[in-house]
Amino acid sequence: MDTDQQRAAVLEAAEKLFYGKGIQAVGMDEIRTAAGVSLKAIYKLFPSKDALVAEVLTIRDRRWTDGLHKYVDRAVAPEERVLAVFDWLDEMFAENDFRGCSFINSYGELGATSSTVAEAAQHNKSCYQDELAALVAEAGLPDRVAIQIGLLTEGALTTAAILGPDGVVDGARDAARVLIASQRAATPGR
């Protein structure tokens, strides 16, 4: 296995284990076993577990953004683009290993003690909020709607992870539609 293959195997194993069990619960020996790469090689690629966590969260952030764009870019009308975030959540919730948002999970686990985790979570949530703000502006809705849609989606992520996904996306999407309709009614001509 060359260096690139080792790196890919370690990142894949670490991502799966961190997401499935939590960062603190997973030791480097478990990652070594799952990746089939020696500890010496792992530490050559990633000088610390923190460096590995940072890389995994970067991958998850990229996947988050790509997933969002996959749905938003398919929608045509500006309001449909805002509501497309719920279609994206629907796909996420259908994954067999869905355990919620990696960033909420890792922040809850280590945000108070790991600047790497805290910064990655803050970056992800800030960028997501910026994406929502752009979609809401494009739809001609007031700025505050972006925050409200963000709260609906983040709440849906957490609820689906804890209680299961049944009906969660539909409820959040319906709430977003009510919110958008009320904003349209409150500001005629938009």
GIJOJO-V407551 format. One record per backbone hydrogen bond with DSSP energy under -1.0 kcal/mol. CO is the residue of the C=O (numbers start at 1). NH is the residue of the N-H. Records with the same first field share a line. If there is no record, write none. Layout:
BEGIN
CO: NH  NH
END
This chain:
BEGIN
2: 6
3: 7
4: 8
5: 9
6: 10
7: 11
8: 12
9: 13
10: 14
11: 15
12: 16
13: 17
14: 18
15: 19
16: 20
17: 21
18: 22
27: 31
28: 32
29: 33
30: 34
31: 35
32: 36  37
38: 42
39: 43
40: 44
41: 45
42: 46
48: 52
49: 53
50: 54
51: 55
52: 56
53: 57
54: 58
55: 59
56: 60
57: 61
58: 62
59: 63
60: 64
61: 65
62: 66
63: 67
64: 68
65: 69
66: 70
67: 71
68: 72
69: 73
71: 75
77: 81
78: 82
79: 83
80: 84
82: 85
83: 86
84: 88
85: 89
86: 90
87: 91
88: 92
89: 93
90: 94
92: 95
95: 98
101: 105
102: 106
103: 107
104: 108
105: 109
106: 110
107: 111
110: 113  114
114: 118
115: 119
116: 120
117: 121
118: 122
119: 123
120: 124
121: 125
122: 126
123: 127
124: 128
125: 129
126: 130
127: 131
128: 132
129: 133
130: 134
131: 135
132: 136
133: 137
134: 138
135: 139
136: 141
137: 140
142: 145
143: 146
144: 148
145: 149
146: 150
147: 151
148: 152
149: 153
150: 154
151: 155
152: 156
153: 157
154: 158
155: 159
156: 160
157: 161
158: 162
159: 163
160: 164
165: 168
167: 171
168: 172
169: 173
170: 174
171: 175
172: 176
173: 177
174: 178
175: 179
176: 180
177: 181
178: 182
179: 183
180: 184
181: 185
182: 186
183: 187
187: 190
END
